[in-house]
Amino acid sequence: MVDESNFDEGVIAKFRSNSGKVGGYFNGSPMLLLTTTGVKSGEERVSPLVYTTDGGRIVIVASNGGADRHPSWYYNVVANPQITVEVGDETYQANAVITDPAERRRLFDLHAQRFPGFKEYEKGTDRVIPVIVLDRIEG
């Protein structure tokens, strides 16, 4: 079994030292770092995620690898939607917006076209996998 925290730490370090390029398993996939505030701890938590875009908006999916529980970062976003996004060399503040059912379906399907494994994640769980849009905070 892979130690997720060590795996994520390695991905985060590679991301930050290579202008957002990670390679390996994620080679060629657009990635970002999502920094949230922990619901219980109040501490910053960083999660590396693949993303897609819809117009100028960044779209992320709370798949948790198809597990029956949402990922921890999702609960953090629900509790405190103001987050920090790192894409390439750029870092900015954004609001995380949970999509409504119709938009969720459309954006999930677009995401799954780019990353076919997400369709398998959806088939493997009874939960509705949330889709989140990251709206940049200007100023």
Order of alpha helices (4+ residues) and beta strands (2+ residues): alpha-beta-beta-beta-beta-alpha-beta-beta-alpha-alpha-beta
